[in-house]
Amino acid sequence: MAATLIVVGAGGWFTVRGDGGDALGRGNGKGTASAGALAGVADRLDLPWPDEGQTSIEAEGLGSLGSRGGRNPLPIASVTKVMTAYVILKDRPLAAGEPGPSITVDATAEQESHSLSESTAPLRAGQELTQRQLLELLLLPSGNNVARLLARWDAGGQEAFVTRMNRAAKDLGMTRTTYTGASGVEPTTRSTADDQLRLARQAMKESALRAVVGLRSTTVPGVSGPVVNTNRLLGRPGVLGLKTGSSTPAGGALMWAAEAGTGARRHLVLGVVLGQRAGTTPTAGLEAALDRSGALIDAVQKGLPDALGEDGRVRA
C-alpha cells in the first residue's frame, strides 16, 4: 500500500492512501487495520465521554475513536457556520493567503448588527471588506449578520444559499442533517455529531477555512479592537480549531480539531460535541461544551501514543 503525507499547517497531516481507501483507514481491506484493532485503540484511550448530548471522534489515518448519544438530529446553533464557510469556499475558492474579492456591506447587515438577541459583528453599510475578512467575522465572533450577508453575496439570497448548503450536506453523505438558515440561529437547523464529523473532515482540507478557524484573534479594518475567537481551547497546545455554537434549544456545541501523537507520528483528531446543557443558557451550554471537549482532547493527546505501537501504527 502506498501512502503520502501531506503537511496541512500547524504540524498536522493527512494520510492519503494508495489502495482505494479514504484517509481514515477505511480502505478495500489491503493492509488496513482491522475493525477490532481500531476498537482496541478507542478502548485503550478510556475517553471521558460526556453524559448528555452527542459526541463523535475520529483520528486521521486510524478511523473512528467512538461515538455516543445516538443519531437523532439535534439543533447545532452556530456550528452551522462551518457549512456556510465551506459552501462559500467551494463556490468562490481562496488560495493560501489570498484576501479574495471586496464585498460591500449592505444596509441589512448593518441593521442586524444592532440585534440584542443574537451574536453579530459590527458592520456599516457601504463598508468594503474582503471575503477572507468576512470569513473571519463569520467564524471567530460568530456573526449571524455576516452569515446572512455572505449568503446574499454568494447566492443572491439566504433561501437559495440554504439550498446549496443542503445539497453540499447530501453530497457529503450527511443523511441526518437539515439546514434552514446560514447562521444557525434557527433551532430547525439540525444534525448529528456523526454527520458534522463528516463535514469537519472536509472543512480541514480547505486551507483558507483551516487558517481562519485557527486564529485566536484578528483585526478587521473598521471594526474597533481585536476580534476574539469564541473558541478558548485554541490556547491549548495542539488545538487547531474549529467552531463553537450555543443557544438555549441547542445547548453548547463544539466542532474541534487537534493534533495528538509524538514526534513525526502525529494524527489530526476531529471531534464534535453537541447538546451540552440544552435548555439552560447559551453561556452555560458553551462552557460545558468547551470543558467537555477540552477533557476529551487532553485524554486523546495523552493516551494515543500509548494506545499505538512504537511505530505509531495500530496494534493488532
C-alpha positions in Angstrom: 0.0 0.0 0.0 1.3 3.4 -0.9 0.7 6.4 1.3 1.7 10.1 1.1 1.9 12.5 4.0 0.6 16.0 3.2 1.5 18.7 5.6 -1.6 20.8 6.4 -0.2 23.5 8.7 0.4 23.8 12.4 2.3 20.5 12.2 -0.8 18.4 11.2 -1.0 16.0 8.3 -3.4 13.9 6.4 -2.6 10.3 5.1 -3.6 9.8 1.5 -3.9 6.1 0.8 -3.0 4.4 -2.4 -5.2 1.3 -2.0 -8.6 2.9 -2.7 -9.2 3.6 0.9 -10.0 7.0 2.5 -7.8 9.0 4.9 -9.5 7.4 7.9 -8.2 3.9 7.4 -11.4 2.6 5.7 -10.0 1.0 2.6 -10.5 -2.0 0.5 -9.0 -4.4 3.1 -5.5 -4.4 1.7 -3.1 -3.5 4.5 -5.7 -1.7 6.6 -6.1 -2.2 10.3 -8.9 -4.4 11.4 -12.1 -3.0 13.0 -11.1 -4.9 16.1 -7.7 -3.3 16.3 -9.3 0.2 15.8 -11.8 -0.5 18.5 -8.9 -1.5 20.7 -7.3 1.9 20.3 -10.5 3.6 21.4 -10.8 1.2 24.4 -7.2 1.8 25.5 -7.8 5.6 25.4 -10.6 5.4 28.1 -12.1 8.7 26.9 -14.2 10.8 29.3 -17.4 10.8 27.2 -20.0 13.5 28.1 -23.1 12.0 29.8 -25.5 14.1 27.7 -26.0 15.1 24.1 -23.9 13.5 21.3 -20.2 13.1 20.7 -18.2 11.6 17.9 -14.4 11.5 17.4 -12.1 10.2 14.8 -8.4 10.2 14.1 -6.9 10.7 10.7 -5.3 7.5 9.5 -6.9 5.5 12.3 -10.6 5.8 12.0 -13.4 6.3 14.5 -12.4 6.6 18.2 -16.1 6.2 19.2 -19.5 7.9 19.1 -22.0 8.4 21.9 -25.5 9.7 22.3 -27.4 8.2 19.4 -28.3 9.5 15.9 -31.4 11.7 16.4 -30.8 15.1 14.9 -30.2 17.9 17.3 -30.1 21.7 16.9 -26.5 22.7 16.2 -26.6 26.5 16.6 -23.5 28.3 15.2 -21.7 25.1 14.3 -23.8 25.7 11.2 -21.3 28.3 10.1 -18.8 25.7 9.2 -21.1 24.6 6.4 -21.7 28.2 5.5 -17.9 28.8 5.1 -17.5 25.5 3.3 -20.1 26.3 0.7 -18.7 29.8 0.2 -15.2 28.5 -0.4 -16.5 25.8 -2.7 -18.3 28.4 -4.8 -15.5 31.0 -4.5 -12.2 29.3 -3.6 -9.4 31.2 -1.9 -5.7 30.3 -2.3 -3.5 30.3 0.8 -3.1 33.9 2.0 -5.4 35.3 -0.7 -7.8 38.0 0.6 -10.4 37.4 -2.1 -12.7 39.9 -3.7 -14.1 43.0 -1.9 -17.6 42.8 -0.7 -19.8 45.8 0.1 -21.7 45.6 3.4 -25.4 46.3 2.8 -28.0 48.1 4.9 -29.5 44.8 6.2 -26.2 43.6 7.6 -25.7 47.0 9.4 -29.2 46.9 10.8 -28.8 43.3 12.0 -25.5 44.2 13.7 -27.5 46.1 16.4 -29.5 43.0 17.4 -29.6 42.2 21.1 -30.9 38.7 20.6 -28.2 37.1 18.6 -24.4 37.2 18.0 -23.4 39.7 15.4 -20.4 41.6 14.1 -20.3 45.4 13.9 -20.8 46.4 10.3 -21.6 49.6 8.5 -23.5 49.9 5.2 -21.1 50.8 2.4 -18.1 49.3 4.2 -15.8 47.3 2.0 -14.3 44.1 3.4 -12.6 41.2 1.7 -14.0 37.7 1.5 -11.4 36.5 4.0 -12.1 39.3 6.4 -15.8 38.4 6.4 -15.0 34.8 6.9 -13.0 35.8 10.0 -16.0 37.8 11.3 -18.2 34.8 10.5 -16.1 32.2 12.3 -14.4 34.0 15.2 -17.0 36.1 16.9 -19.8 34.1 15.1 -21.5 36.9 13.4 -25.0 35.9 12.3 -25.4 39.0 10.2 -22.2 38.1 8.4 -23.5 34.7 7.6 -26.6 36.1 6.0 -24.6 38.8 4.2 -22.3 36.2 2.7 -25.3 34.1 1.7 -26.8 37.1 -0.2 -23.4 37.8 -1.8 -22.9 34.2 -2.9 -26.3 33.1 -3.9 -28.4 36.3 -4.1 -30.4 35.4 -1.0 -30.4 33.2 2.1 -33.1 30.8 0.7 -31.0 30.0 -2.4 -27.9 29.7 -0.3 -29.6 27.2 2.1 -30.4 25.1 -0.9 -26.7 24.9 -1.6 -25.9 24.1 2.0 -28.3 21.1 1.9 -27.0 20.0 -1.4 -23.5 20.0 0.0 -24.6 18.1 3.0 -26.2 15.4 0.8 -23.0 15.2 -1.3 -21.0 14.6 1.9 -23.4 11.8 3.0 -24.8 13.8 5.9 -28.1 12.0 5.7 -29.5 13.2 9.1 -28.8 16.9 8.5 -31.2 19.7 7.6 -30.1 23.4 7.2 -32.7 26.1 7.4 -30.5 29.2 7.6 -26.9 30.3 7.1 -26.3 31.3 10.7 -27.6 28.5 12.9 -29.9 30.8 14.9 -32.9 28.7 13.7 -33.5 25.7 16.0 -34.8 23.9 12.9 -31.3 23.5 11.6 -30.5 20.1 13.0 -27.8 17.5 12.6 -25.9 14.7 14.4 -22.4 14.5 15.7 -21.6 11.8 13.2 -22.8 14.0 10.3 -20.9 17.1 11.5 -17.8 15.0 11.8 -18.1 14.2 8.1 -18.2 18.0 7.5 -15.2 18.6 9.8 -13.1 16.2 7.8 -13.7 18.1 4.6 -13.5 21.6 6.2 -10.0 20.9 7.4 -9.0 20.3 3.8 -9.9 23.8 2.9 -6.7 25.8 3.5 -8.5 29.2 3.9 -11.1 27.8 6.3 -8.4 26.0 8.3 -6.3 29.1 8.6 -9.2 31.2 9.8 -10.5 28.8 12.5 -7.0 28.6 13.9 -6.9 32.3 14.7 -7.2 33.2 18.4 -8.0 36.8 17.3 -7.7 39.1 14.4 -8.1 42.8 13.4 -10.5 43.9 10.7 -10.5 47.5 9.3 -13.5 49.5 10.5 -14.0 47.1 13.5 -12.7 48.5 16.7 -10.3 46.4 18.8 -9.3 42.8 18.3 -11.9 40.3 17.1 -11.6 37.4 19.5 -12.4 33.8 18.7 -15.1 32.3 20.9 -13.2 29.0 21.0 -11.0 29.4 24.1 -9.5 26.0 23.6 -7.2 27.5 20.9 -4.9 28.5 23.7 -4.0 24.8 24.4 -1.1 23.1 22.7 -2.1 21.2 19.6 -5.6 22.6 19.2 -6.2 23.8 15.7 -9.9 24.9 15.6 -12.9 24.7 14.6 -16.2 26.2 15.6 -18.4 26.9 18.7 -22.1 27.0 18.9 -24.6 27.8 21.6 -28.3 28.6 22.1 -30.9 27.6 24.6 -32.5 25.0 22.4 -29.1 23.6 21.2 -27.2 24.0 24.4 -23.5 24.1 23.8 -21.8 22.6 20.8 -18.2 22.4 19.5 -16.6 21.1 16.4 -12.9 20.7 17.2 -9.6 19.8 15.6 -6.4 18.9 17.4 -3.1 17.1 17.0 -2.2 14.0 19.0 0.9 11.9 19.0 4.6 12.3 19.4 7.4 13.5 17.1 6.6 12.9 13.5 3.9 10.4 14.4 1.1 12.9 14.8 -2.5 12.4 13.9 -5.2 15.0 13.2 -8.0 14.2 15.6 -11.5 15.6 14.9 -14.4 15.8 17.3 -17.9 17.0 17.6 -19.8 17.6 20.8 -23.5 18.6 20.7 -26.3 19.2 23.1 -24.5 20.1 26.2 -26.8 21.6 28.9 -29.5 22.2 26.4 -32.4 24.2 27.7 -30.2 26.3 30.0 -28.4 29.4 28.8 -26.2 29.8 25.8 -23.3 30.7 28.1 -23.7 27.7 30.4 -24.1 25.4 27.4 -21.0 26.7 25.6 -18.9 26.5 28.8 -20.0 22.8 29.2 -19.2 22.0 25.6 -15.7 23.6 25.8 -14.9 22.0 29.1 -16.0 18.5 28.0 -14.3 18.9 24.6 -11.1 20.0 26.4 -11.2 16.9 28.6 -11.6 14.7 25.5 -8.7 16.4 23.7 -6.5 16.0 26.8 -7.3 12.3 27.0 -6.6 11.7 23.3 -3.4 13.7 23.4 -2.1 11.9 26.5 -3.4 8.4 25.6 -2.9 8.0 21.9 0.9 7.4 21.9 0.5 4.6 24.4 -2.5 3.2 22.6 -0.5 2.8 19.4 2.6 0.7 18.8 6.1 2.0 18.9 6.0 2.8 15.2 2.8 4.9 15.7 0.6 2.3 13.9 -2.4 0.5 15.2 -1.6 -2.5 17.4 -3.4 -5.7 16.4 
